[in-house]
Amino acid sequence: SENKLFSLSGSSLVVAPFRDSGERVVGVLGVIGPTRLNYARVIPVVDYTAQLMTQLIRR
């Protein structure tokens, strides 16, 4: 039987890491959406938000 956790066929995942002051990855921000996601819109938003998270963590 199919695992419900991984039944996301037809979906895509856009992720970006955020880091601490030692450049260690301390988390990952992501968006799950349809395969035909508006990547041109979503990727910059995810990237920018992860950069903001990095700045906040480093304070």
C-alpha positions in Angstrom: 0.0 0.0 0.0 1.1 3.6 -0.7 2.6 5.5 2.2 0.3 8.5 2.9 3.4 10.6 3.8 4.9 10.3 0.4 1.7 10.5 -1.7 2.6 13.9 -3.1 3.0 12.9 -6.7 2.1 15.9 -8.9 3.6 18.1 -6.3 6.9 20.0 -6.1 9.1 21.3 -3.3 11.1 24.5 -3.3 13.5 24.8 -0.4 16.2 27.1 0.9 18.4 26.7 4.0 19.0 29.3 6.7 22.3 29.4 8.6 23.8 30.5 11.9 26.9 32.7 12.2 29.1 29.7 11.8 27.5 29.0 8.4 25.9 25.8 9.7 22.5 25.0 8.3 20.1 25.3 11.2 16.8 25.0 9.3 15.2 24.8 5.9 12.3 26.9 4.7 10.1 25.3 2.0 7.0 25.5 0.0 5.0 22.5 -1.3 2.9 23.2 -4.3 1.6 21.8 -7.5 4.1 20.7 -10.2 3.0 23.6 -12.3 3.9 26.0 -9.5 4.8 29.6 -10.5 8.5 29.0 -9.9 9.5 32.5 -11.1 7.4 33.9 -8.2 8.0 31.3 -5.5 11.8 30.7 -5.7 12.8 34.4 -5.0 10.3 34.6 -2.1 11.6 31.4 -0.5 15.2 32.5 -1.1 14.6 36.0 0.3 12.7 34.7 3.4 15.5 32.2 4.1 18.0 35.1 3.9 15.9 37.1 6.4 15.8 34.1 8.7 19.6 33.8 8.5 20.0 37.5 9.4 17.6 37.1 12.4 19.4 34.0 13.7 22.8 35.8 13.5 21.7 38.7 15.7 
